[in-house]
Amino acid sequence: MHPILFEFGPFTIYTYGFCVALAFLLGSGLVLRDAEREKLSRADVLDVLIALLIGGLVGGRLLFVVINLGYFLERPLHIFMLNEGGMAFHGGLIGGVAGALLACRMKKISLWRMLDLVSPYAALGHAIGRIGCFLNGCCYGKCAETGLRVTFPGEIVARVPVQLYESGSLVALFLVLKFISRKKTFEGQVFAAYVMLYAVLRFATEHFRDDNPVIFAGMDLPRLISIGLLVVGAGLWAWLRGRKKQGDATFTR
């Protein structure tokens, strides 16, 4: 665990915040590069990315606060201490899409086209963010007696390094989404695939985590949300594909 990257006088650079910033800068740079291929204005795309970031940060932090409501009711000022870590990705996804929707409407850019462009790099950025989680000691795994395990400072038990498992899985997801983006047949296909595949990935890796309480049917909130996202992603895929086919049929008449 290495929560502080370095200190310079009164300034402290936290590892988690650094990884989040690195993820956004790297992802944004790659999205802007691909925007030229899609013949989209780099300035417009950058505005959408900023709106997506703001929405993602607000949504991610809000859901994290809801999940850990008891802690934050006792320490309300800690809600704003993002340097301590504490983001719920599902909330970030919903907030980010909401921010992108508003910006795309203002810039008159297709939301689905934009989300297809961003989705692979969102997975890559998330992989970097999970490394920040590991170094920060949050989103920790269950206690483990065998296999690959790690003991964080201040603990006497070894834990599953689930953050690293998810990071590796997200890199694989990034590669899959890049493949789909080259073969896609309708707008929104990459984003729908992202929602479905991440829902499955998160449901699976949540089995190894130990930081979220069970709330219903033996499942914690992230697993329940993942089930909902899988349904939404599948419905979105079917709707967008059906809309494309209907448009093609109308065009050929």
C-alpha positions in Angstrom: 0.0 0.0 0.0 1.4 3.4 -1.0 -1.3 6.0 -0.7 1.0 9.0 -1.0 3.1 9.2 -4.2 5.3 12.0 -3.0 5.3 15.2 -0.9 6.8 18.5 -2.0 6.7 21.1 0.8 3.0 21.7 1.7 1.9 19.8 -1.4 1.0 16.1 -1.3 0.3 14.0 -4.4 -1.9 11.1 -3.6 -1.5 7.9 -5.6 -5.2 7.4 -6.1 -5.7 10.9 -7.4 -2.6 10.6 -9.6 -3.9 7.4 -11.2 -7.4 8.9 -11.8 -5.7 12.0 -13.4 -3.4 9.8 -15.5 -6.4 7.6 -16.6 -8.3 10.7 -17.8 -5.4 12.3 -19.5 -4.3 9.2 -21.3 -7.9 8.2 -22.3 -8.7 11.7 -23.4 -5.6 11.9 -25.6 -6.5 8.6 -27.3 -10.1 9.6 -27.8 -9.0 12.9 -29.3 -6.7 11.1 -31.6 -9.5 8.8 -32.8 -11.9 11.7 -33.1 -10.0 12.9 -36.2 -10.6 9.6 -37.8 -14.3 9.9 -37.1 -14.2 13.5 -38.5 -15.4 15.0 -35.2 -14.2 18.4 -33.9 -11.5 17.9 -31.3 -12.8 21.0 -29.5 -16.3 19.6 -29.3 -15.1 16.2 -28.2 -12.9 17.7 -25.5 -16.0 19.6 -24.2 -17.9 16.3 -24.0 -15.0 14.6 -22.2 -14.9 17.3 -19.6 -18.7 17.0 -19.0 -18.3 13.2 -18.9 -15.5 13.6 -16.3 -17.5 16.0 -14.1 -20.6 13.8 -14.3 -18.5 10.7 -13.6 -16.8 12.2 -10.5 -20.1 13.4 -9.1 -22.0 10.1 -9.8 -19.1 7.9 -8.6 -18.7 9.8 -5.3 -22.4 10.0 -4.7 -23.0 6.3 -5.0 -19.9 5.6 -2.8 -21.4 7.9 -0.1 -24.7 6.1 -0.4 -23.0 2.7 0.0 -21.1 3.9 3.0 -23.8 6.2 4.4 -23.2 5.4 8.1 -19.6 6.4 7.9 -20.3 9.7 6.1 -23.2 10.6 8.4 -20.7 10.6 11.2 -18.1 12.5 9.1 -20.0 14.7 6.6 -16.9 16.7 5.6 -15.2 13.6 4.4 -17.7 13.5 1.5 -15.5 16.1 -0.2 -12.1 14.5 0.6 -11.6 12.8 -2.7 -7.9 12.4 -1.9 -8.8 9.6 0.5 -10.2 7.6 -2.4 -13.7 6.3 -2.6 -15.5 6.2 -6.0 -18.2 3.7 -7.0 -17.7 2.9 -10.7 -21.4 2.1 -11.4 -22.3 5.6 -10.2 -19.5 7.1 -12.2 -20.8 5.3 -15.3 -24.3 6.6 -14.9 -23.1 10.1 -14.1 -20.6 10.1 -16.9 -23.3 9.1 -19.5 -25.6 11.8 -18.1 -22.8 14.4 -18.5 -22.0 13.2 -22.0 -25.7 13.3 -23.0 -26.0 17.0 -22.0 -22.8 17.9 -23.8 -23.7 16.0 -26.9 -27.0 17.7 -27.1 -25.4 21.1 -26.8 -22.7 20.2 -29.4 -25.2 18.4 -31.6 -23.1 15.2 -31.7 -24.6 11.7 -31.8 -24.5 10.4 -28.2 -24.1 6.8 -29.4 -21.3 7.7 -31.7 -19.5 9.5 -28.9 -20.0 6.7 -26.4 -18.7 4.1 -28.9 -15.6 6.3 -29.2 -15.0 6.6 -25.5 -16.0 3.1 -24.2 -12.7 1.2 -25.0 -10.6 4.0 -23.4 -13.0 4.1 -20.4 -12.1 0.5 -19.7 -8.4 1.2 -20.1 -8.6 4.2 -17.8 -10.6 2.1 -15.3 -7.7 -0.4 -15.3 -5.3 2.3 -14.3 -7.7 3.5 -11.6 -7.9 0.0 -10.1 -4.1 0.1 -9.7 -4.7 3.3 -7.7 -7.2 1.4 -5.6 -4.6 -1.3 -4.9 -1.9 1.3 -3.9 -4.5 3.2 -1.8 -5.7 0.0 0.0 -9.4 0.5 -0.9 -11.8 -1.8 -2.7 -9.9 -4.6 -1.0 -10.4 -8.4 -1.4 -11.3 -11.2 1.0 -8.9 -12.8 3.4 -6.9 -15.6 1.7 -4.8 -18.4 3.1 -3.6 -19.8 -0.2 -2.9 -18.6 -3.7 -1.8 -15.1 -4.7 -2.4 -12.8 -1.8 -1.1 -9.6 -0.2 -0.9 -8.2 3.3 -1.5 -4.4 3.6 0.4 -2.4 6.2 -1.5 -2.4 9.5 -3.1 -5.7 8.9 -2.2 -9.2 10.0 -4.3 -11.0 7.4 -3.5 -11.6 3.8 -6.0 -10.6 1.2 -6.9 -11.4 -2.4 -5.4 -8.6 -4.6 -8.8 -8.3 -6.4 -8.0 -4.7 -7.5 -5.2 -6.2 -9.7 -7.4 -9.0 -11.0 -10.0 -6.4 -12.1 -7.3 -4.2 -13.6 -6.0 -7.1 -15.8 -9.6 -8.0 -16.7 -10.3 -4.4 -17.8 -7.2 -4.4 -20.1 -8.6 -7.5 -21.7 -12.0 -5.7 -22.0 -10.3 -2.8 -23.6 -8.8 -5.1 -26.3 -12.2 -6.7 -26.9 -14.0 -3.4 -27.3 -11.3 -2.2 -29.7 -12.0 -5.3 -31.8 -15.7 -4.7 -31.7 -15.3 -1.1 -32.7 -13.5 -2.1 -35.9 -16.3 -4.6 -36.7 -19.4 -2.7 -35.5 -22.5 -2.5 -37.7 -24.5 0.1 -35.8 -23.9 3.1 -33.6 -24.0 2.3 -29.9 -22.8 -1.3 -30.4 -19.5 -0.8 -28.6 -21.1 1.0 -25.7 -23.8 -1.6 -25.3 -21.1 -4.3 -25.4 -19.1 -2.4 -22.8 -22.1 -2.2 -20.4 -22.8 -5.9 -20.7 -19.3 -7.2 -20.5 -18.3 -4.9 -17.6 -21.5 -6.0 -15.8 -20.4 -9.7 -16.1 -16.8 -8.8 -15.2 -17.8 -6.9 -12.1 -20.3 -9.5 -11.0 -17.5 -12.1 -11.1 -14.8 -10.1 -9.4 -17.2 -8.9 -6.7 -17.0 -12.5 -5.4 -13.5 -11.8 -4.2 -14.1 -8.4 -2.6 -14.7 -7.8 1.1 -15.6 -4.1 1.3 -19.3 -4.2 0.4 -22.0 -5.6 2.7 -24.6 -8.1 1.6 -28.0 -6.5 1.3 -30.3 -8.9 -0.7 -30.3 -12.5 -1.7 -26.7 -13.0 -0.7 -25.5 -10.1 -3.0 -24.1 -6.7 -2.3 -25.2 -3.5 -4.1 -22.6 -3.6 -6.9 -23.7 -7.1 -7.9 -27.3 -6.1 -7.9 -26.5 -3.0 -10.1 -24.4 -5.3 -12.4 -27.5 -7.5 -13.0 -29.5 -4.4 -13.9 -26.7 -3.1 -16.2 -26.6 -6.4 -18.0 -30.3 -6.2 -18.7 -30.0 -2.6 -19.8 -27.0 -3.3 -22.0 -28.8 -6.3 -23.7 -31.9 -4.2 -24.2 -29.9 -1.3 -25.6 -28.1 -3.6 -28.0 -31.3 -5.1 -29.3 -33.0 -1.7 -29.6 -30.1 0.0 -31.4 -29.6 -3.0 -33.8 -33.4 -3.1 -34.5 -33.4 0.7 -35.2 -30.5 0.3 -37.6 -32.2 -2.6 -39.5 -35.4 -0.6 -39.6 -33.5 2.4 -41.0 -31.8 0.2 -43.6 -35.1 -1.3 -44.7 -36.6 2.2 -45.1 -33.6 3.4 -47.1 -33.8 0.5 -49.5 -37.5 0.8 -50.3 
